[in-house]
Amino acid sequence: MLGLVNTLDQPTRQSFMPELVEKKDLRSAIGLNSSIFNVARMVGPALAGVLMAKYGAGPLFLLNGISFIPVIIAINLIKTEPREYKKVPKKVLVEIYEGLRYVRHSVSLRSAVLCTLAVGTFVMNYNVVIPLYAGEVLKQGVGGYSFLLSCSGAGSLIGALMVASWAKGKPRLRLLFGSAFTVSALLTLLYLVHFLPLAAVMLAIIGFSNILFITTANSTMQFNSNTEFRGRVMSIYPFAFLGTTPIGNLFVGSISQKWGADIGVLICGSISAVLIILIVVNTIVKKQALQPSI
């Protein structure tokens, strides 16, 4: 049920953002949204652990449900300028096909989707790989695992705040490719790290690069989508970002079980890095093909 709700929530929330802020501030708004998410990711588990030890899990589910009430009220109070939308009687499958074709014929949108698929599948598996890596490679218990997660979240928070403060205008594909390759390469290099402080620094940098990539990919799709197609384009984004993560989790979990967590991060990071390079080469070729010959 939660997955179904997220499937409806993500495209609506993402496509609604350009109606809340001006286009020149869109990247900052996306970064600010990411910073809020990462604060919750760091503070939430720590607070939940303290309360769970004292009151148990049941009251926490109740408090979590109650916490949505102020959010729902705040969303209801948002006022936007009315827009006129033309209703075109089309079948759902036809509209889905048109959205996919629209993405395929845009170099920027196609590059953002493909990079998100690569990183989302092979890099966004922290919940599986970090506890295995902390236990098998670093020989750490729950404390070490929590410390690594906190460092990753802190790096993500710093990255989100930086993006929110200085990101203006249209994002560049160079930043998209660079951040995607960086997070993939750093995950690969984690194979060589067997020292907790160094691993913590690495994961903080990975978290920083990761949030930079997520924000750039999101804003790339927002900036390069017409209003008519934005809802469909932004429905592809959460599928590429979150929908493929379970496949990557199964993949890295299977590899780590057979050969160890260090081999798991090495293979996943390497595959993602190679895919990003192939996407860059494909994008360059496509752009050259679109240039008029003299």
Phi and psi in degrees as a GROMACS rama.xvg file:
@    title "Ramachandran Plot"
@    xaxis  label "Phi"
@    yaxis  label "Psi"
@TYPE xy
-62.3327  -40.384  LEU-2
-62.657  -38.6517  GLY-3
-64.9225  -43.0449  LEU-4
-62.5681  -43.4146  VAL-5
-63.6129  -34.6506  ASN-6
-62.3398  -36.5018  THR-7
-82.0168  -34.9346  LEU-8
-72.048  -46.1116  ASP-9
-59.0889  -54.0295  GLN-10
-61.6694  -38.8834  PRO-11
-64.6148  -46.6988  THR-12
-65.9261  -42.5866  ARG-13
-67.8405  -43.25  GLN-14
-74.4921  -17.524  SER-15
-80.5133  -21.1539  PHE-16
-60.4641  -41.9228  MET-17
-62.4928  -16.8888  PRO-18
-84.3614  -11.5875  GLU-19
-95.7574  -29.7225  LEU-20
-131.817  160.095  VAL-21
-70.0756  156.248  GLU-22
-61.908  -32.7772  LYS-23
-67.671  -21.6975  LYS-24
-103.274  7.83248  ASP-25
-63.9317  -43.9356  LEU-26
-63.9902  -37.6578  ARG-27
-65.218  -39.395  SER-28
-64.6666  -40.9905  ALA-29
-64.576  -41.3099  ILE-30
-64.2579  -39.9463  GLY-31
-65.0728  -39.963  LEU-32
-61.7334  -40.1737  ASN-33
-66.8111  -35.5562  SER-34
-66.2411  -39.3253  SER-35
-62.5191  -42.1864  ILE-36
-61.4349  -41.6147  PHE-37
-75.7177  -29.8574  ASN-38
-62.6857  -44.3441  VAL-39
-63.6138  -34.9192  ALA-40
-68.9855  -30.0962  ARG-41
-85.2883  -45.8249  MET-42
-78.1467  -39.4732  VAL-43
-56.3839  -55.601  GLY-44
-61.2612  -37.0142  PRO-45
-65.4575  -45.4111  ALA-46
-66.4266  -40.0737  LEU-47
-63.9396  -37.1393  ALA-48
-63.6559  -41.1924  GLY-49
-66.1025  -46.4426  VAL-50
-69.362  -36.2523  LEU-51
-66.0024  -38.4358  MET-52
-63.1635  -28.8402  ALA-53
-95.2932  -38.2591  LYS-54
-116.905  -10.2543  TYR-55
89.8407  175.115  GLY-56
-78.7138  -31.5547  ALA-57
-55.3291  -54.774  GLY-58
-59.1812  -28.1046  PRO-59
-68.3379  -38.0261  LEU-60
-62.6505  -39.4191  PHE-61
-63.6271  -46.6271  LEU-62
-63.0371  -38.1441  LEU-63
-63.1745  -41.4084  ASN-64
-65.3201  -42.0011  GLY-65
-64.3693  -32.8237  ILE-66
-64.2392  -18.5663  SER-67
-78.0189  -18.5555  PHE-68
-62.421  -50.1936  ILE-69
-59.3476  -34.6983  PRO-70
-65.5068  -44.2706  VAL-71
-62.4696  -40.6765  ILE-72
-63.8005  -43.4218  ILE-73
-63.0071  -42.4129  ALA-74
-63.0167  -39.0593  ILE-75
-65.6981  -26.49  ASN-76
-84.0721  -9.22643  LEU-77
-69.2742  128.523  ILE-78
-116.291  126.354  LYS-79
-121.422  162.185  THR-80
-68.5527  135.212  GLU-81
-65.8217  140.304  PRO-82
-124.286  147.279  ARG-83
-99.276  125.954  GLU-84
-117.71  132.663  TYR-85
-83.621  125.464  LYS-86
-87.0766  118.422  LYS-87
-108.917  120.065  VAL-88
-71.0359  93.7873  PRO-89
-129.086  155.13  LYS-90
-75.8774  152.328  LYS-91
-59.6319  -43.4994  VAL-92
-63.5613  -33.8445  LEU-93
-66.7833  -42.8077  VAL-94
-66.4174  -37.412  GLU-95
-62.7793  -44.4542  ILE-96
-61.7121  -41.7839  TYR-97
-64.64  -38.2116  GLU-98
-64.4911  -43.3241  GLY-99
-65.4804  -39.139  LEU-100
-67.004  -37.1017  ARG-101
-61.7739  -43.298  TYR-102
-66.2445  -41.8627  VAL-103
-63.9717  -32.7356  ARG-104
-88.5764  0.825511  HIS-105
-108.949  121.763  SER-106
-61.0524  -43.9692  VAL-107
-66.5071  -45.9917  SER-108
-66.2814  -43.444  LEU-109
-63.023  -41.5292  ARG-110
-63.5972  -42.7535  SER-111
-64.1583  -41.8038  ALA-112
-66.4498  -44.6127  VAL-113
-65.7216  -41.7456  LEU-114
-63.5423  -40.3887  CYS-115
-66.1185  -37.4181  THR-116
-62.05  -44.7889  LEU-117
-65.1085  -50.9451  ALA-118
-69.4528  -40.5966  VAL-119
-63.5237  -33.7059  GLY-120
-79.9931  -44.5882  THR-121
-107.732  -13.3497  PHE-122
-111.666  -35.8045  VAL-123
-79.5274  56.4711  MET-124
-128.921  38.0861  ASN-125
-57.6066  -39.8164  TYR-126
-64.9363  -19.4751  ASN-127
-98.8757  -46.6336  VAL-128
-82.784  -34.4068  VAL-129
-66.0356  -45.2169  ILE-130
-63.0958  -36.4777  PRO-131
-67.3352  -43.227  LEU-132
-64.7852  -42.1293  TYR-133
-63.8623  -39.809  ALA-134
-79.1371  -46.882  GLY-135
-82.5335  -42.5057  GLU-136
-90.7498  -48.2332  VAL-137
-90.6444  -9.13791  LEU-138
57.647  44.3908  LYS-139
-111.312  156.255  GLN-140
-96.8148  -150.959  GLY-141
-62.7156  -37.9362  VAL-142
-61.1861  -45.2613  GLY-143
-65.0343  -39.7206  GLY-144
-62.6332  -45.2748  TYR-145
-63.3571  -38.641  SER-146
-62.9812  -42.8714  PHE-147
-64.1326  -42.4579  LEU-148
-62.9462  -40.5276  LEU-149
-64.5214  -39.5664  SER-150
-64.978  -41.8648  CYS-151
-62.4918  -43.9754  SER-152
-65.2981  -37.6875  GLY-153
-64.6493  -42.0336  ALA-154
-62.7404  -40.268  GLY-155
-64.3521  -40.8858  SER-156
-63.9946  -44.944  LEU-157
-61.0886  -43.7772  ILE-158
-61.6966  -42.7259  GLY-159
-64.6975  -42.0376  ALA-160
-66.0064  -38.219  LEU-161
-65.3581  -44.3166  MET-162
-62.5503  -42.0079  VAL-163
-63.8528  -28.2433  ALA-164
-89.1911  -34.2529  SER-165
-118.3  -11.3327  TRP-166
-74.7439  117.31  ALA-167
-134.02  151.465  LYS-168
74.6344  -166.148  GLY-169
-77.5279  130.632  LYS-170
-70.7932  151.692  PRO-171
-100.379  147.119  ARG-172
-63.4833  -29.1973  LEU-173
-59.9173  -40.8981  ARG-174
-69.9353  -37.8827  LEU-175
-60.4895  -51.2714  LEU-176
-66.8741  -41.6781  PHE-177
-63.396  -44.7886  GLY-178
-69.0161  -37.0992  SER-179
-65.1699  -43.5548  ALA-180
-69.2893  -37.7485  PHE-181
-62.0404  -47.6937  THR-182
-66.0347  -32.918  VAL-183
-71.0769  -43.5199  SER-184
-66.9412  -39.1797  ALA-185
-65.6052  -37.6622  LEU-186
-63.598  -37.3727  LEU-187
-63.9122  -43.4224  THR-188
-68.49  -18.5509  LEU-189
-61.8901  -21.1442  LEU-190
-58.2862  -31.591  TYR-191
-86.235  -9.44922  LEU-192
-94.6487  123.691  VAL-193
-129.566  22.8194  HIS-194
-126.519  123.532  PHE-195
-55.0063  -51.024  LEU-196
-59.138  -40.8476  PRO-197
-67.0834  -39.5064  LEU-198
-62.4782  -38.0958  ALA-199
-63.8198  -42.5658  ALA-200
-63.8059  -43.607  VAL-201
-59.9948  -45.0235  MET-202
-68.2261  -32.2446  LEU-203
-64.5825  -41.9208  ALA-204
-68.2084  -38.5966  ILE-205
-61.7009  -43.8202  ILE-206
-61.5515  -40.763  GLY-207
-61.608  -49.9316  PHE-208
-65.4513  -35.0179  SER-209
-64.6842  -45.9183  ASN-210
-69.34  -32.2358  ILE-211
-63.7943  -41.2941  LEU-212
-66.9834  -46.375  PHE-213
-59.2571  -45.3522  ILE-214
-64.9766  -41.6097  THR-215
-66.799  -43.6115  THR-216
-63.0662  -44.7085  ALA-217
-61.2632  -49.9519  ASN-218
-68.5908  -30.7573  SER-219
-61.77  -42.1636  THR-220
-71.8795  -34.7598  MET-221
-67.287  -46.3139  GLN-222
-69.1438  -30.1436  PHE-223
-100.865  15.4391  ASN-224
-112.101  132.45  SER-225
-72.2321  156.356  ASN-226
-55.9468  -37.1198  THR-227
-62.1716  -33.6555  GLU-228
-108.032  -1.72161  PHE-229
-60.2753  -42.1616  ARG-230
-60.3752  -42.5741  GLY-231
-71.9673  -37.7335  ARG-232
-64.5727  -44.2045  VAL-233
-75.6631  -9.91699  MET-234
-81.4657  -24.5746  SER-235
-73.7557  -34.7616  ILE-236
-58.9101  -52.9402  TYR-237
-65.4679  -28.2682  PRO-238
-65.4735  -45.3168  PHE-239
-67.8028  -35.3335  ALA-240
-82.8386  -43.9172  PHE-241
-109.194  -31.7201  LEU-242
-67.3872  -27.5418  GLY-243
-93.8078  -8.12937  THR-244
-59.5112  -41.7104  THR-245
-58.8003  -33.7438  PRO-246
-65.577  -44.3532  ILE-247
-64.9288  -37.1166  GLY-248
-62.2662  -43.3886  ASN-249
-63.8924  -39.2552  LEU-250
-65.2896  -52.5893  PHE-251
-69.3047  -32.3377  VAL-252
-65.2722  -40.6885  GLY-253
-66.5788  -43.5963  SER-254
-65.3704  -44.5868  ILE-255
-64.404  -35.2242  SER-256
-67.3551  -34.4708  GLN-257
-86.7567  -41.9001  LYS-258
-119.83  -7.49683  TRP-259
110.814  156.546  GLY-260
-67.2125  -33.4386  ALA-261
-65.2212  -39.0381  ASP-262
-67.552  -34.0736  ILE-263
-60.7932  -48.3006  GLY-264
-68.5172  -34.4201  VAL-265
-63.0813  -48.7717  LEU-266
-68.6185  -45.6333  ILE-267
-63.5922  -45.083  CYS-268
-64.0107  -39.8856  GLY-269
-66.013  -44.1562  SER-270
-60.9647  -45.8459  ILE-271
-62.5754  -42.8051  SER-272
-62.5576  -43.1058  ALA-273
-64.3204  -41.5403  VAL-274
-63.0305  -39.9893  LEU-275
-63.0731  -42.445  ILE-276
-60.5485  -43.8191  ILE-277
-63.1554  -38.2809  LEU-278
-65.8398  -40.5698  ILE-279
-62.0357  -46.0903  VAL-280
-61.8618  -44.178  VAL-281
-62.036  -39.6528  ASN-282
-65.9868  -41.8783  THR-283
-62.0275  -43.4717  ILE-284
-62.7713  -44.2585  VAL-285
-64.0465  -40.8708  LYS-286
-65.9588  -39.9561  LYS-287
-65.9858  -36.0139  GLN-288
-67.4817  -30.0954  ALA-289
-79.9718  -18.2113  LEU-290
-72.167  134.647  GLN-291
-67.8601  136.948  PRO-292
-78.4781  143.979  SER-293
